[in-house]
Amino acid sequence: MAIFGRNVKYSTVRQGKVKKEIPSGVWLKCKKCSEAVFKDSLSENLYVCPKCGYHNPISAQKRIELLTDEGSFKEIYANLESIDTLKFTGTASYHDKIEQNQKKTGMKDAILCGEASIEGFKYTIGVMDFRFLGASMGSVVGEKVTRLTEYATKKGLPLVICTASGGARMYEGMLSLMQMAKTSAALARHKDAGLPYIVILTHPTTAGVTASYASLGDLHLAEPGALVGFAGPRVIKQTTQSELPDGFQSSEFLLDKGFVDRIIHRKYLKHELALFLDYFSTGKSKKAVAK
């Protein structure tokens, strides 16, 4: 007997019972609580597990949608691409890795930058994407952060950067480490202009990014459960030969120690960010969007 159902496959009938086969991709396993989560429910909940609150990483494009008024984002410096200056070779060349990640993410490199508005406030935003080579900071990431900061300084606009990174891009050697100083210098000039800089720390934010522009904000916000630090807990434990405190390097731990100013659930982030921009800007960046 043939039985038909929408998007559901059935096996042969055995002893009057029908065994159902669930199509792949309908249910996902939460990385934290290991519970099965309906994929559509996860999407509707901004990719936050409805059972344990685990904040799954999201793409830079999705985060920009979340943190900007609809249709307001205008990308800048979109055509900057990394080049293989050192002619790095390994299991695959650096050039090949760049091409593979560009196809996978639809991005030129690991950060999207632009100008946008949020609840009517004009500001500049940069969003890192961990899918692109672990959001490692190479010459293009450093250059785009620097140019975005200089653009914000020139335009008199607040700056927001959402960080997520495994650190410096060692395919570029010393050139990747130079980005720490370059981005920090640009941020110092932005600060001297009296303009606010807000960092949103997402999981994970580590190494050279943490040691530079991720630690220089006037305000440090974080998503729940984000790993934030220089070296990872395992490396630190092996190096110091000591037991680490519970929750070490989590956003909750850093909130308790004073590095993180506020932890915000993803669904409240847009509204609270707009409130902070209003407070720090004293209304200077407010511009009504007339449609």
C-alpha positions in Angstrom: 0.0 0.0 0.0 1.3 3.4 -1.0 0.8 6.3 1.5 1.6 9.8 0.5 2.1 12.8 2.7 3.5 16.3 2.2 7.3 16.4 2.9 7.1 13.1 4.8 8.4 9.8 3.6 6.9 6.5 4.9 8.4 3.1 5.1 6.6 -0.1 4.3 3.7 -1.1 6.6 4.7 -3.6 9.3 2.1 -5.2 11.6 -0.4 -2.4 10.9 2.1 0.3 11.9 3.8 2.9 9.7 7.3 4.0 10.5 7.9 7.7 9.6 11.1 9.0 8.4 11.7 12.7 9.2 13.3 14.7 6.4 16.8 16.0 7.1 17.1 19.6 8.2 13.7 19.9 9.9 15.1 19.4 13.4 18.4 20.7 14.7 20.3 19.7 17.8 21.2 22.5 20.2 24.9 22.7 20.7 24.4 23.5 24.4 21.5 21.6 25.8 21.5 18.9 23.0 17.7 19.1 22.7 16.0 18.8 19.3 14.8 22.2 18.1 12.4 22.8 15.2 14.4 24.7 12.5 11.6 27.2 11.8 11.1 27.9 15.5 14.8 28.6 15.8 14.7 31.0 12.9 11.7 32.8 14.3 13.5 33.1 17.7 16.5 34.9 16.0 18.5 31.7 16.2 18.3 31.5 20.0 17.5 28.1 21.4 13.9 28.4 22.8 14.8 25.7 25.4 18.1 26.9 26.9 18.7 30.4 25.5 21.9 29.4 23.6 22.7 32.2 21.1 23.7 30.5 17.9 26.2 32.4 15.7 24.5 34.3 12.8 25.8 35.7 9.6 26.9 39.3 9.2 24.0 39.9 6.8 21.5 38.6 9.4 23.0 40.7 12.2 22.8 43.8 10.1 19.1 43.2 9.4 18.7 42.8 13.2 20.5 46.0 14.1 19.4 48.5 11.4 16.2 50.1 10.2 14.8 48.3 7.2 16.6 49.4 4.0 18.8 51.9 5.7 22.1 50.0 5.5 24.5 51.3 2.8 27.7 49.2 2.5 31.0 51.0 2.1 34.5 49.6 1.1 32.7 46.6 -0.3 35.3 45.8 -2.9 38.4 45.4 -0.7 39.9 41.9 -1.1 42.9 40.1 0.5 45.9 39.2 -1.7 48.4 36.4 -1.0 51.4 38.7 -0.4 53.5 35.9 1.2 52.5 33.2 -1.3 51.4 31.0 1.6 51.1 27.3 0.8 49.8 24.4 2.9 47.1 21.9 2.4 45.6 24.6 0.3 46.9 28.0 -0.8 45.7 31.2 0.9 44.3 32.3 -2.5 42.2 29.2 -2.7 41.0 29.5 0.8 39.9 33.1 0.1 38.0 32.0 -2.9 36.3 29.1 -1.1 35.2 31.4 1.8 33.9 34.1 -0.6 31.7 31.5 -2.3 30.5 30.1 1.0 29.6 33.4 2.7 28.9 35.8 -0.3 31.3 38.2 1.3 34.7 39.6 0.1 36.2 39.2 3.5 35.3 38.6 7.2 33.6 42.0 7.9 30.8 44.1 6.5 30.9 47.8 7.0 28.5 50.6 6.3 26.3 53.5 7.4 22.8 52.9 8.6 20.1 54.1 11.0 18.6 52.4 14.0 15.2 53.7 15.3 16.1 56.9 13.4 19.6 57.4 14.7 22.3 57.6 12.1 25.5 55.6 12.9 28.2 53.5 11.3 28.5 49.7 11.8 30.9 46.9 11.2 29.9 43.3 11.6 32.4 40.4 11.7 31.4 37.0 10.3 33.0 33.9 11.9 32.1 31.8 8.8 34.8 33.6 6.8 38.1 31.9 7.9 37.0 32.2 11.6 36.6 36.0 11.2 40.4 36.2 11.4 41.9 39.7 11.2 44.0 40.1 8.1 44.9 43.3 6.2 41.5 43.7 4.7 39.7 43.4 8.0 42.1 45.8 9.6 41.8 48.3 6.7 38.0 48.2 6.7 37.8 48.8 10.4 40.3 51.6 10.2 38.5 53.2 7.2 35.1 52.8 8.8 36.4 54.5 12.0 37.9 57.4 10.0 34.6 57.7 8.0 32.7 57.9 11.3 35.1 60.5 12.6 34.8 62.6 9.5 31.0 62.4 9.4 30.7 62.9 13.2 28.9 59.6 13.7 28.8 57.0 16.4 30.6 53.7 15.7 29.4 50.2 16.5 31.4 47.1 15.8 30.1 43.6 16.4 33.1 41.3 17.0 33.5 37.6 16.4 37.0 36.3 15.7 39.5 33.6 16.2 42.3 36.2 16.1 44.9 37.3 13.6 45.1 35.8 10.1 48.5 34.1 10.2 48.4 33.4 6.4 49.5 37.1 6.3 52.2 36.8 9.0 53.3 40.1 10.5 50.9 42.1 8.2 48.0 40.7 10.2 49.5 41.7 13.6 50.1 45.3 12.3 46.3 45.7 12.1 46.1 45.9 15.9 48.0 49.1 16.1 46.4 50.6 13.0 42.8 50.1 14.2 43.7 51.3 17.7 45.2 54.5 16.4 42.1 55.3 14.3 39.9 54.7 17.3 42.0 57.0 19.4 41.3 59.8 16.9 37.6 58.9 16.9 37.6 59.2 20.7 39.4 62.6 20.6 36.6 63.9 18.4 34.2 63.1 21.3 32.3 60.4 19.4 30.9 57.3 21.0 32.2 53.8 20.1 30.2 50.8 21.2 31.4 47.2 21.0 29.0 44.2 20.8 30.9 41.1 21.8 29.6 37.9 20.3 30.8 34.3 20.4 33.7 33.9 20.1 35.8 37.0 20.3 39.5 36.2 20.9 43.2 36.9 20.4 44.3 40.0 18.4 40.8 41.3 17.9 40.2 41.2 21.7 43.6 42.8 22.2 42.8 45.7 20.0 39.5 47.2 18.9 37.2 44.8 20.8 38.6 46.2 24.1 38.6 49.9 23.3 34.9 50.7 23.4 33.2 53.4 25.5 30.6 50.7 26.1 31.0 46.9 25.9 27.8 45.0 25.3 27.8 41.2 24.9 25.4 38.4 24.0 24.7 35.7 26.7 27.3 33.0 26.9 29.8 34.5 24.5 33.5 33.4 24.9 35.7 36.5 25.1 39.4 36.5 25.8 42.9 36.4 24.4 43.9 32.8 24.5 41.4 30.1 25.0 40.7 28.5 28.4 42.4 25.2 27.5 45.6 27.1 26.5 45.6 29.2 29.7 45.0 26.2 31.9 47.9 24.3 30.3 50.2 27.3 30.5 49.4 28.3 34.1 48.9 24.7 35.4 46.0 25.9 37.5 42.2 25.4 37.7 40.2 28.1 36.1 37.0 29.6 37.8 33.6 28.4 36.6 32.5 30.3 33.5 35.9 31.7 32.9 36.0 34.0 29.9 32.2 33.9 29.4 30.4 37.2 29.0 28.7 36.6 32.4 32.2 36.1 34.0 33.4 39.3 32.4 30.3 41.2 33.5 31.1 40.3 37.1 34.7 41.4 36.7 33.8 44.7 35.1 35.0 44.3 31.5 31.5 43.8 30.0 29.0 46.6 30.8 25.8 44.8 29.9 24.6 41.4 28.6 21.7 41.7 26.3 19.5 39.0 24.8 19.5 39.2 21.0 15.8 40.1 20.7 16.3 43.2 22.9 19.6 44.3 21.3 18.3 46.7 18.7 16.2 48.7 21.0 18.8 48.9 23.7 21.5 49.9 21.3 19.3 52.7 20.0 18.9 53.9 23.6 22.6 53.9 24.2 23.3 55.8 21.0 20.7 58.4 22.0 22.3 58.8 25.4 25.9 59.0 24.2 25.1 61.2 21.2 22.8 63.6 23.1 20.6 63.6 20.1 23.3 64.7 17.6 22.9 61.6 15.4 19.1 61.7 15.4 17.6 62.1 12.0 14.0 61.3 11.4 13.4 59.0 8.5 10.8 60.6 6.4 9.0 58.2 4.0 
